Amino acid sequence: MIAHLKGRLESSGADHAVIEVNGVGYLVGASVRTLETLGPVGEFVTVHTEMLVAEDSIRLMGFATAEERDWFRLLTSVQGVGARVALAILSVLAPDELHRAVAGGDKAMVARANGVGPKLAQRIVNELKDKVGAAAFGAGPAASAPAAGASADAVSALLNLGFRSAEASAAVKAAEDEAGAGASLDALVRLALRKAAK
């Protein structure tokens, strides 16, 4: 798993950038927001990454911040939201704006992104509201980022074990409620598995 890349920005396009690290050019998909923060070609950059592995491809997604990457993971955990749609949402909404929209149930704000209709926006808000926690609404990005990242990873781990999306989300939510916001990924997954087994 590649967690981040540090290297020279070789080129960028409408939805991607090429970052050269020790002579190897990595093509990373990225939101418009991330591409705007990278700066001019030739500059030294750092991007947080998420690797997407499918039957016929391996793709690398790049993000300006770890928080944006965490939101990408959360968004793609929603049924019907692939990498392209998640990047479209992150192109129009900063992580703190997205957090406010989800916590406040503002589907119209989410629907501003290309390819996101009212039904999908409603599903995103409904499924992610419990994950980001309405209690953290207005607490700011720094307060919500660690929990969002750990919970998204825990949900992903359960999905990889064969759980359905709703089951995984519910088990992780129950584990978070019991363990508290600062729980580690390992602790969350173990507790979520116990909750799911009941």
ABEGO torsion letter per residue (X at the ends): XBABBBBBBABBBAABBBBBBGGBBBBBBBBAAAAAAAEBBGBBBBBBBBBBBBAABBBBBBBABAAAAAAAAAAAABBGBBAAAAAAAAAABBAAAAAAAAAAGBAAAAAABBGBBAAAAAAAAAAAAAAAEAAABGAEAAAAAAAAAAAAAAAAAAAAAGBBAAAAAAAAAAAAAAAEAABBAAAAAAAAAAAAAX
